[in-house]
Amino acid sequence: MPALTNQNHPAQLVFINDKQTITNSQVVADYFGKKHYNVLRKIDEIITDAPIDFTSTHFRVHAVKLRAGAVNRDSKIYEMTKDGFMFLVMGFTGAKAAELKINFINAFNKAQKRLRRTQHPFECQRMLFTWEGGKIVSSQPIHDDQFVTSRDKLVQYMREPRFLSLEQLLEISEAANQQIATLARLAEKQARLS
């Protein structure tokens, strides 16, 4: 895969996996125009030389089946975080390598923004404002399970299938029956007094 083809498609360079932005050794090799076994050798050197708390956090090895001619063979591929990627490509030099590093860094940053949006899908807060005389006199947040409606619309909402759970409908029914019984007793008492 030529490097120039990929630089316009950063989503192919970096992936979101288990709430983390990652790339892998094969993508790096293809993108920088290097042999995968040379990239693997460089990562193995990093794992040997760098502190284990860094390498265990930023590099994860996986076994994969590769087809080499008519034979399937086991190979390894490393997944790496942005920090692992940065450590790996620090040694890549030249103007083209600098451009490719920037494209990769931008791809990581875009993937990180996408990841943040999926972790915090509700970036805005719903609010209920009370206005008097053209001025806001009070406000309060409205949670996802809350809504504001008129009394007339409440009956319509209750008739919508699956708007309320069975338990909620039974609770409303019980409360409504109690209110009806109370109103009937009051009406009966008033009729006797009249």
C-alpha positions as CSV (number, residue, x, y, z in Angstrom):
1,M,0.0,0.0,0.0
2,P,1.7,3.2,-1.1
3,A,2.2,5.9,1.5
4,L,0.6,8.6,-0.6
5,T,-2.6,6.8,-0.9
6,N,-3.1,6.6,2.8
7,Q,-2.3,10.1,3.9
8,N,-5.7,11.3,2.7
9,H,-7.5,8.6,4.7
10,P,-6.5,9.0,8.4
11,A,-9.3,6.7,9.6
12,Q,-7.4,3.8,8.0
13,L,-4.3,4.7,10.1
14,V,-5.7,4.8,13.6
15,F,-8.5,2.7,15.1
16,I,-10.6,2.8,18.3
17,N,-10.3,-0.4,20.3
18,D,-11.5,-0.9,23.8
19,K,-11.8,2.9,24.6
20,Q,-8.3,3.5,23.3
21,T,-6.8,4.9,20.0
22,I,-4.4,2.5,18.5
23,T,-2.5,1.6,15.3
24,N,-0.5,-1.5,14.4
25,S,2.9,-2.4,13.1
26,Q,1.6,-3.5,9.7
27,V,-0.2,-0.2,9.1
28,V,3.0,1.7,10.1
29,A,5.1,-0.5,7.8
30,D,2.8,0.0,4.9
31,Y,2.3,3.7,5.4
32,F,6.0,4.5,5.8
33,G,7.0,2.1,3.0
34,K,9.0,-0.2,5.2
35,K,9.2,-4.0,5.5
36,H,7.0,-5.3,8.3
37,Y,9.8,-7.5,9.7
38,N,12.0,-4.3,10.0
39,V,9.3,-2.5,12.0
40,L,8.8,-5.7,14.2
41,R,12.6,-5.8,14.8
42,K,12.6,-2.1,15.8
43,I,9.6,-2.7,18.2
44,D,11.4,-5.7,19.7
45,E,14.5,-3.5,20.3
46,I,12.2,-0.9,22.0
47,I,10.7,-3.6,24.2
48,T,14.2,-4.8,25.2
49,D,15.6,-1.3,25.9
50,A,12.7,0.7,27.3
51,P,11.2,0.3,30.8
52,I,8.6,-2.4,31.0
53,D,6.0,-0.2,32.5
54,F,6.1,1.9,29.3
55,T,6.3,-1.0,26.8
56,S,3.6,-3.1,28.5
57,T,1.2,0.0,28.4
58,H,1.9,1.1,24.8
59,F,2.7,-2.1,22.9
60,R,0.6,-5.3,22.7
61,V,1.6,-8.3,20.5
62,H,-0.9,-10.5,18.7
63,A,-0.3,-13.7,16.7
64,V,-1.9,-13.6,13.2
65,K,-2.1,-16.1,10.3
66,L,-0.4,-14.9,7.2
67,R,-0.5,-16.5,3.8
68,A,3.0,-16.7,2.2
69,G,2.6,-18.3,-1.2
70,A,0.8,-21.6,-0.7
71,V,1.6,-21.8,3.0
72,N,-0.2,-20.3,6.1
73,R,2.3,-19.3,8.8
74,D,2.0,-17.6,12.2
75,S,3.4,-14.1,12.4
76,K,3.1,-11.4,15.0
77,I,1.7,-7.9,14.8
78,Y,2.0,-5.2,17.4
79,E,-0.8,-2.9,18.4
80,M,0.4,0.4,19.8
81,T,-0.9,3.5,21.4
82,K,-0.1,7.0,20.2
83,D,2.8,7.1,22.7
84,G,4.1,3.8,21.4
85,F,3.8,5.0,17.8
86,M,5.7,8.2,18.7
87,F,8.5,6.3,20.4
88,L,8.8,3.9,17.4
89,V,8.8,6.6,14.6
90,M,11.2,9.0,16.4
91,G,14.0,7.4,14.5
92,F,12.4,7.7,11.1
93,T,14.1,10.6,9.4
94,G,13.8,12.8,6.3
95,A,11.2,15.2,4.9
96,K,8.8,12.5,3.8
97,A,9.0,10.8,7.2
98,A,8.2,14.1,8.9
99,E,5.2,14.6,6.7
100,L,3.9,11.0,7.4
101,K,4.5,11.4,11.2
102,I,2.3,14.6,11.1
103,N,-0.4,12.8,9.2
104,F,-0.4,9.9,11.7
105,I,-0.4,12.3,14.7
106,N,-3.4,14.1,13.1
107,A,-5.2,10.8,12.6
108,F,-4.6,9.9,16.3
109,N,-6.0,13.2,17.4
110,K,-9.1,12.8,15.2
111,A,-9.7,9.3,16.5
112,Q,-9.3,10.6,20.1
113,K,-12.0,13.3,19.4
114,R,-14.3,10.6,18.0
115,L,-13.7,8.4,21.1
116,R,-14.4,11.3,23.5
117,R,-17.7,12.0,21.7
118,T,-18.7,8.3,22.1
119,Q,-17.8,8.4,25.8
120,H,-19.7,11.7,26.4
121,P,-22.5,11.6,23.9
122,F,-24.5,14.3,25.7
123,E,-22.2,17.3,25.5
124,C,-25.1,19.7,26.2
125,Q,-27.3,20.0,29.2
126,R,-31.1,20.2,28.8
127,M,-32.5,23.0,31.0
128,L,-35.9,24.2,32.1
129,F,-36.2,28.0,32.3
130,T,-39.0,29.9,34.0
131,W,-39.7,33.3,32.4
132,E,-41.5,36.2,34.1
133,G,-41.8,39.6,32.4
134,G,-39.3,38.7,29.7
135,K,-36.6,37.6,32.2
136,I,-35.4,34.2,33.4
137,V,-36.4,33.9,37.1
138,S,-35.3,30.3,37.6
139,S,-33.6,27.4,35.8
140,Q,-33.0,23.8,36.5
141,P,-31.4,20.9,34.6
142,I,-33.7,18.3,33.0
143,H,-32.4,14.8,33.2
144,D,-32.8,12.3,30.3
145,D,-35.7,10.5,32.0
146,Q,-37.6,13.8,32.6
147,F,-39.9,15.7,30.3
148,V,-42.1,18.7,30.4
149,T,-45.7,18.6,29.0
150,S,-49.1,20.0,29.3
151,R,-51.9,18.2,31.2
152,D,-53.7,17.7,27.9
153,K,-50.7,16.1,26.3
154,L,-50.0,13.8,29.2
155,V,-52.9,11.6,28.4
156,Q,-51.8,11.3,24.8
157,Y,-48.3,10.3,25.9
158,M,-49.7,7.7,28.3
159,R,-51.5,6.1,25.4
160,E,-48.4,5.8,23.3
161,P,-47.1,2.2,23.2
162,R,-43.9,1.7,25.2
163,F,-43.7,5.3,26.4
164,L,-44.1,4.1,30.0
165,S,-43.3,0.7,31.4
166,L,-46.0,-1.7,32.7
167,E,-44.9,-0.9,36.3
168,Q,-45.2,2.8,35.7
169,L,-48.7,2.4,34.1
170,L,-49.9,0.3,37.1
171,E,-48.6,2.9,39.5
172,I,-50.3,5.7,37.6
173,S,-53.5,3.6,37.4
174,E,-53.4,3.0,41.2
175,A,-52.9,6.7,41.9
176,A,-55.7,7.7,39.4
177,N,-58.1,5.2,41.1
178,Q,-57.3,6.6,44.5
179,Q,-58.0,10.2,43.2
180,I,-61.3,9.0,41.6
181,A,-62.4,7.4,44.9
182,T,-61.5,10.5,46.8
183,L,-63.3,12.8,44.4
184,A,-66.4,10.5,44.4
185,R,-66.5,10.6,48.3
186,L,-66.2,14.4,48.2
187,A,-69.0,14.7,45.6
188,E,-71.2,12.3,47.7
189,K,-70.6,14.3,50.9
190,Q,-71.4,17.5,49.0
191,A,-74.6,16.1,47.6
192,R,-75.7,15.1,51.1
193,L,-75.0,18.6,52.4
194,S,-77.0,20.3,49.6
